[in-house]
Amino acid sequence: MNVPFLDLKASYFALQPEIDAAVARVLGSGWYIGGVEVEAFEREFAGYVDAEHCVGVANGLEALQLALLAVGVTPGSEVVVPSHTFIATWLAVTQLGATPVPVEVRADTYQLDESLLAAAITPRCKAIVPVHLYGTPAEMDAILELASAHRIPIVEDAAQAHGARYRGRRIGSHGKAVSWSFYPGKNLGAFGDAGAITTDDDGVAAHLRSLRNYGSAVRYVHDERGFNSRLDPIQAAILRVKLRHLDAWNERRRVIASRYLDELSDTGLILPAVPATVESSWHLFPVRHQRRDALREALGSKKIETLIHYPIPSHLQRAYSDLGLGPGSFPIAETIGSTVLSLPIGPAMTDEQAACVIDAVRTSLGAGG
Ligand SMILES: *Cc1c(COP(=O)(O)O)cnc(C)c1O
């Protein structure tokens, strides 16, 4: 049996009449930037995550960059980021001329280690960025408490956490601003690039609307040097259709994740820890093993596709060699990078495919059938 990592076409074919109609509606409207589809999606997504405002932008990286700018990050600021994340989290900081201050993640949940946060905060720190990596929310209570004691805004990177919950409340407004990506492979994915920021803060929302539109709230009047970072109305119309299915798709991911957690618990694999305070959106299902590459090869030979998120920590990338953070600077991130493997998971995955993955992992680790 063939098990692709993620079947991207499946959501199109499942919803083809509705999606085709949505695209045709935009093409026939004569309105190709902003407009009613973007506004409707912003309203619907804000409602879904229970935030006051949603501001659509071009992609997830720019969502994070504009959010950091809107909460007051300036050139020379420091911004706390996790040692283990997708590089976009760091790029958003450095594109503003600010310096990323990495804090190690926990080896069990892969989220920012809240116990190490206080030591990383200096007077130059202007934001803290928890990343709800793999869809599992970071320990927000402790992070919020520390941030509020230091009067530092939190900007959450929720690119993998659509629909995830922390203490029963959806991710979307715990911090001052929350950035989202709708890259096709995310839990809520467009058929192209798209992103957004959600916030409860009226001032931050208004600032973001200006920043994404050349720094202008009134046409041809520019209060600051803004960007062109707009959510495409065709993608917005598609996202409106897909948003109605997100909970069902996440539920399917949860079912597969709980099978993996159950049926792989005695194999010697390190499985992801999920604290009692959170409900993960299971964007990915990361496992760890010392002989990760051999396991990956064994699964590949059985046509089971796996990926590595992420093999090289940001501090060891050539892009950040100037920070002078060599090997050994963040041992937990480095260990994760060399041992982590993402098993297939997704809304279109069948029970038979999940069983096939479980069987193949058990066999290749000598755990028996
Ligand atoms: C996907 C992702 C981003 C970037 O989103 P794009 O839309 O690809 O720019 C940022 N952070 C994390 C954690 C991501 O997974």
The ligand as a Gaussian input file, in Angstrom:
#p B3LYP/6-31G(d) Opt

LIG

0 1
 C        4.654000      27.510000       7.437000
 C        5.245000      28.216000       8.605000
 C        5.585000      29.574000       8.542000
 C        5.609000      30.374000       7.284000
 O        4.446000      30.410000       6.552000
 P        4.501000      30.743000       4.976000
 O        3.068000      30.959000       4.650000
 O        5.102000      29.576000       4.293000
 O        5.310000      31.985000       4.814000
 C        6.014000      30.193000       9.703000
 N        6.147000      29.513000      10.852000
 C        5.874000      28.197000      10.948000
 C        6.035000      27.495000      12.261000
 C        5.437000      27.497000       9.822000
 O        5.170000      26.194000       9.914000

